[in-house]
């Protein structure tokens, strides 16, 4: 299991290949990459992401361990960036490996829902008109209820 909270960009292909390297016990590897999307008006300059070092990694490791136990995963990878990110930048990556695809898909979805709603990151969107904190959305909270 690897948890990385980092400012620098990550190479999606290299991370996926490294995650899968040498794994002969898994029948499924699922990856998901989140990307900073522009606002509906198309005027997002940057998204600023803040976190508390130490606390954030512990929280991500806890939920990753819960996913490993619940879905009998062979391995888990969570990468989440912080700092100033522009539209189109990769913001996060989740990878899960399991003997069966259902476990890998469900665990990845569970981790993504957690990252979107509960992970201790704070996001601020900056446009030419100013900055605004990103509020949690009801649909993100509702997604957690199924788990």
Backbone bond lengths (Angstrom), bond angles and torsions (degrees), N, CA, C in turn:
res aa  C-N    CA-C-N  psi(-1)  N-CA   C-N-CA  omega(-1)  CA-C   N-CA-C  phi
1 X - - - 1.449 - - 1.528 107.69 -
2 X 1.322 114.96 136.45 1.458 119.53 176.37 1.515 109.46 -134.36
3 X 1.322 114.91 130.39 1.463 123.24 175.37 1.517 106.54 -118.12
4 X 1.319 117.44 126.61 1.458 121.37 178.70 1.522 109.37 -131.52
5 X 1.309 115.66 123.81 1.462 122.40 172.25 1.516 104.38 -115.08
6 X 1.322 115.61 113.64 1.462 119.32 -168.26 1.515 111.80 -144.72
7 X 1.314 114.60 155.70 1.458 120.33 177.77 1.525 110.94 -87.86
8 X 1.322 116.87 -35.54 1.455 120.46 -174.37 1.528 112.08 -74.40
9 X 1.342 116.36 152.61 1.471 120.40 176.81 1.528 110.91 -63.05
10 X 1.321 115.82 159.71 1.460 120.59 175.72 1.518 108.91 -121.59
11 X 1.317 114.81 153.63 1.456 122.09 179.11 1.531 107.53 -93.44
12 X 1.319 116.01 109.14 1.459 121.82 -175.76 1.526 111.90 -56.10
13 X 1.314 117.25 -48.21 1.457 120.85 -178.75 1.514 112.44 -63.56
14 X 1.328 116.48 -44.93 1.465 120.36 -179.81 1.524 110.79 -64.38
15 X 1.326 117.25 -40.79 1.471 120.32 179.28 1.526 110.94 -65.09
16 X 1.335 117.20 -44.83 1.465 120.61 179.75 1.527 111.04 -64.13
17 X 1.330 116.90 -42.37 1.462 120.18 179.21 1.522 111.61 -65.39
18 X 1.320 117.60 -42.49 1.463 121.11 178.83 1.525 110.50 -64.58
19 X 1.333 116.83 -38.83 1.468 121.33 179.86 1.530 110.47 -63.13
20 X 1.312 116.65 -40.59 1.468 121.48 -176.11 1.528 113.60 -84.58
21 X 1.316 117.50 -15.61 1.469 121.01 -173.54 1.523 111.63 -59.20
22 X 1.309 115.38 126.49 1.455 121.56 174.87 1.513 115.43 75.93
23 X 1.312 118.56 1.91 1.462 121.02 -178.92 1.523 109.32 -85.28
24 X 1.331 116.50 105.39 1.463 120.23 179.52 1.524 111.84 -107.47
25 X 1.335 117.50 -3.73 1.457 120.24 -178.91 1.512 114.32 -93.59
26 X 1.317 117.23 -12.93 1.459 120.68 -178.04 1.519 110.28 -96.17
27 X 1.326 115.25 138.98 1.450 120.65 174.35 1.510 111.68 -97.65
28 X 1.350 116.72 -6.40 1.465 120.53 -178.48 1.513 110.26 -148.04
29 X 1.309 115.22 136.67 1.460 122.36 170.61 1.524 106.42 -129.36
30 X 1.314 114.72 123.87 1.458 121.18 -179.74 1.523 107.79 -114.18
31 X 1.328 116.34 133.55 1.458 120.70 174.46 1.524 109.34 -126.03
32 X 1.308 114.44 147.86 1.460 121.26 174.76 1.517 107.08 -139.56
33 X 1.311 115.84 137.30 1.456 121.15 177.42 1.523 109.08 -125.26
34 X 1.314 115.78 124.95 1.451 121.40 175.82 1.519 109.86 -91.39
35 X 1.319 116.14 141.35 1.456 123.42 -176.81 1.527 108.62 -124.91
36 X 1.319 117.35 140.84 1.466 121.14 175.46 1.521 107.59 -66.67
37 X 1.313 115.65 120.84 1.463 118.87 179.08 1.524 109.52 -100.85
38 X 1.305 114.60 150.46 1.455 120.80 177.90 1.526 108.71 -70.31
39 X 1.304 116.66 159.83 1.459 121.30 174.80 1.522 109.46 -70.81
40 X 1.318 116.76 162.07 1.466 121.16 -179.59 1.526 111.36 -56.35
41 X 1.327 116.39 -33.03 1.463 121.12 -179.99 1.530 111.75 -79.30
42 X 1.321 116.74 -10.13 1.460 120.49 179.66 1.508 114.03 74.37
43 X 1.337 117.84 27.52 1.461 119.47 -174.28 1.531 114.81 -121.55
44 X 1.336 117.57 21.78 1.459 120.20 177.95 1.529 109.64 -74.89
45 X 1.322 116.08 122.41 1.469 120.15 174.47 1.522 109.49 -82.09
46 X 1.333 115.89 -57.06 1.467 121.59 177.97 1.522 109.77 -149.93
47 X 1.320 114.35 158.42 1.450 121.32 168.30 1.523 105.89 -110.65
48 X 1.311 116.18 128.43 1.462 121.02 177.34 1.521 108.11 -102.72
49 X 1.325 115.77 127.42 1.458 121.33 -178.36 1.517 108.40 -117.33
50 X 1.330 115.37 127.61 1.454 122.10 179.12 1.522 109.32 -116.58
51 X 1.327 115.53 157.42 1.465 121.26 175.99 1.518 108.67 -159.48
52 X 1.344 116.13 169.39 1.458 121.71 175.07 1.521 108.11 -103.52
53 X 1.336 117.94 108.64 1.462 120.20 179.41 1.530 111.22 -54.77
54 X 1.287 115.35 141.60 1.455 121.02 -177.80 1.517 111.00 91.36
55 X 1.318 117.53 -58.38 1.457 121.27 178.92 1.525 110.60 -65.09
56 X 1.309 116.62 -42.93 1.463 120.33 -177.51 1.520 110.96 -64.01
57 X 1.319 117.55 -47.86 1.463 120.57 -179.84 1.530 111.67 -60.55
58 X 1.337 116.81 -40.37 1.473 120.42 178.24 1.524 111.01 -62.85
59 X 1.317 116.56 -42.80 1.464 120.45 -179.98 1.528 111.19 -64.57
60 X 1.331 116.99 -41.15 1.464 120.45 179.55 1.530 110.94 -68.94
61 X 1.315 117.35 -39.47 1.468 120.60 177.99 1.525 110.88 -64.16
62 X 1.318 117.04 -39.16 1.467 121.12 179.66 1.523 110.48 -61.52
63 X 1.314 117.81 -48.16 1.458 120.09 -178.03 1.528 110.75 -70.47
64 X 1.319 118.06 -33.35 1.466 120.68 176.93 1.536 110.11 -66.25
65 X 1.326 117.21 -40.97 1.470 120.28 176.83 1.524 111.46 -65.10
66 X 1.323 116.98 -37.48 1.466 120.51 176.14 1.530 110.26 -62.78
67 X 1.318 116.63 -42.29 1.471 120.46 178.44 1.522 110.44 -64.44
68 X 1.329 117.41 -41.91 1.475 120.91 179.57 1.519 110.78 -59.67
69 X 1.313 117.01 -42.39 1.459 120.86 -178.79 1.526 111.28 -71.87
70 X 1.294 116.76 -42.21 1.468 120.53 -175.46 1.526 112.76 -68.83
71 X 1.332 116.78 -36.98 1.457 120.30 -176.56 1.524 113.69 -112.45
72 X 1.292 118.90 12.54 1.468 122.36 178.74 1.533 111.61 50.39
73 X 1.299 115.30 50.35 1.460 120.71 -179.39 1.517 110.83 -76.86
74 X 1.310 114.88 146.98 1.452 120.10 172.84 1.515 111.75 -79.95
75 X 1.332 116.67 -34.21 1.455 119.99 -177.79 1.522 110.34 -159.20
76 X 1.326 115.18 157.93 1.466 122.94 179.14 1.525 108.56 -141.79
77 X 1.313 115.34 140.83 1.459 122.65 173.41 1.522 108.07 -130.23
78 X 1.316 116.39 130.93 1.465 121.74 173.03 1.520 107.42 -132.56
79 X 1.320 115.69 122.19 1.466 122.35 173.81 1.524 106.46 -120.79
80 X 1.315 116.51 130.65 1.470 120.30 175.59 1.515 107.79 -138.00
81 X 1.311 115.58 131.60 1.462 121.14 -179.35 1.521 111.35 -93.09
82 X 1.310 114.65 160.03 1.455 122.27 172.20 1.528 107.99 -137.50
83 X 1.317 115.50 171.08 1.464 120.43 -177.91 1.517 110.54 103.13
84 X 1.322 115.81 -153.96 1.470 122.15 -177.48 1.524 109.14 -96.50
85 X 1.325 115.40 119.90 1.466 121.00 179.85 1.522 109.24 -124.87
86 X 1.319 115.60 140.15 1.463 122.31 -179.67 1.528 109.97 -96.93
87 X 1.329 117.39 160.96 1.467 119.44 174.62 1.531 110.23 -53.59
88 X 1.312 115.31 134.16 1.451 121.55 -178.29 1.517 113.87 96.26
89 X 1.331 118.13 -16.66 1.464 120.85 177.66 1.527 110.44 -71.50
90 X 1.316 115.70 145.35 1.466 120.50 173.94 1.515 108.44 -74.18
91 X 1.336 114.68 129.98 1.457 119.87 -177.72 1.528 111.91 -104.68
92 X 1.332 117.20 -33.00 1.455 119.58 -178.19 1.515 111.09 -158.27
93 X 1.338 114.50 161.90 1.462 121.49 176.46 1.515 108.20 -144.50
94 X 1.316 115.26 137.93 1.457 122.82 172.87 1.519 106.81 -124.52
95 X 1.322 116.22 136.68 1.462 121.29 172.62 1.516 108.08 -135.43
96 X 1.323 115.62 138.25 1.461 121.51 177.05 1.519 108.74 -131.62
97 X 1.316 115.65 145.27 1.458 121.79 177.19 1.526 108.02 -128.15
98 X 1.329 115.45 133.25 1.463 120.64 -179.10 1.529 109.04 -150.17
99 X 1.311 115.36 164.73 1.460 119.84 178.03 1.532 111.03 -65.42
100 X 1.350 115.39 -31.54 1.465 120.18 -175.68 1.527 110.32 -128.01
101 X 1.335 115.90 145.26 1.468 121.13 -173.38 1.517 113.31 -63.05
102 X 1.322 118.22 -35.20 1.464 120.25 -178.48 1.531 110.17 -58.57
103 X 1.324 116.24 -46.94 1.465 120.16 178.82 1.532 111.14 -61.48
104 X 1.325 116.96 -44.14 1.462 120.67 -178.50 1.527 111.04 -63.84
105 X 1.334 117.45 -44.31 1.466 120.61 179.96 1.524 111.69 -66.53
106 X 1.341 116.72 -48.22 1.464 119.61 -177.64 1.522 111.52 -63.23
107 X 1.318 116.96 -42.19 1.466 119.83 179.91 1.528 110.84 -64.81
108 X 1.315 117.25 -41.01 1.467 120.19 178.33 1.528 110.29 -62.64
109 X 1.312 116.41 -42.37 1.467 119.96 179.48 1.533 111.18 -65.23
110 X 1.301 116.28 -41.12 1.461 122.06 176.80 1.536 110.36 -58.90
111 X 1.317 116.24 -47.64 1.460 120.56 179.47 1.521 111.49 -62.93
112 X 1.326 117.17 -41.37 1.465 120.68 179.37 1.528 110.99 -64.36
113 X 1.334 116.52 -42.36 1.466 119.81 178.13 1.523 110.58 -61.80
114 X 1.326 116.61 -41.69 1.457 120.37 178.34 1.533 110.56 -63.50
115 X 1.319 116.64 -47.04 1.470 120.37 -178.82 1.526 111.33 -59.66
116 X 1.313 116.56 -37.75 1.468 121.15 -177.89 1.535 111.72 -71.28
117 X 1.337 116.68 -33.91 1.460 119.71 -169.91 1.516 116.11 -110.44
118 X 1.327 117.61 -33.40 1.455 119.42 -169.74 1.525 115.62 -121.63
119 X 1.304 117.91 -17.27 1.461 119.15 -178.33 1.526 109.41 -62.94
120 X 1.320 117.37 141.07 1.474 120.14 -175.32 1.532 112.89 -78.62
121 X 1.324 113.94 72.70 1.458 122.86 172.18 1.515 107.71 -124.61
122 X 1.330 116.50 145.68 1.447 121.57 176.97 1.517 107.72 -122.14
123 X 1.343 114.93 129.89 1.465 120.11 -173.25 1.524 110.29 -118.44
124 X 1.323 113.55 136.08 1.465 120.85 178.06 1.520 107.55 -127.00
125 X 1.334 115.72 129.81 1.463 121.26 177.45 1.525 109.08 -96.76
126 X 1.333 115.13 129.55 1.467 121.31 178.91 1.520 109.52 -111.65
127 X 1.332 114.59 128.57 1.464 121.92 174.79 1.528 107.00 -126.97
128 X 1.317 116.44 178.94 1.469 120.52 177.19 1.526 111.10 -62.72
129 X 1.345 116.42 -23.34 1.468 120.91 -178.55 1.521 113.37 -86.68
130 X 1.331 118.48 -6.27 1.460 120.80 -179.55 1.520 111.89 135.17
131 X 1.322 114.51 -161.31 1.464 120.41 -177.02 1.523 110.28 -125.62
132 X 1.340 114.55 148.83 1.455 119.87 179.79 1.525 109.03 -146.06
133 X 1.344 115.72 133.24 1.464 120.28 176.23 1.516 109.24 -67.97
134 X 1.320 116.42 143.54 1.468 121.71 178.58 1.521 107.94 -83.82
135 X 1.328 115.66 121.90 1.463 121.11 179.19 1.525 109.79 -86.58
136 X 1.332 115.64 153.68 1.463 118.67 176.20 1.527 109.02 -68.99
137 X 1.320 115.12 147.75 1.461 120.52 -178.00 1.521 109.78 -105.33
138 X 1.316 115.94 145.92 1.459 120.70 -179.35 1.521 112.01 -57.60
139 X 1.341 117.80 -40.61 1.468 119.62 -178.24 1.528 111.98 -66.19
140 X 1.333 117.34 -29.51 1.462 119.83 175.70 1.529 110.57 -70.08
141 X 1.311 116.01 -40.65 1.463 120.25 177.17 1.529 110.71 -65.97
142 X 1.322 116.77 -40.55 1.467 121.12 179.29 1.529 111.44 -63.33
143 X 1.322 117.25 -33.93 1.459 120.76 -179.36 1.528 110.98 -61.59
144 X 1.317 117.88 -31.52 1.460 120.65 -179.81 1.528 112.75 -71.39
145 X 1.303 117.10 -24.66 1.473 120.96 -175.48 1.522 112.53 -65.14
146 X 1.319 117.86 -24.98 1.466 118.83 -178.41 1.517 112.60 -75.40
147 X 1.335 117.46 -13.57 1.458 120.16 -179.60 1.515 110.33 -94.39
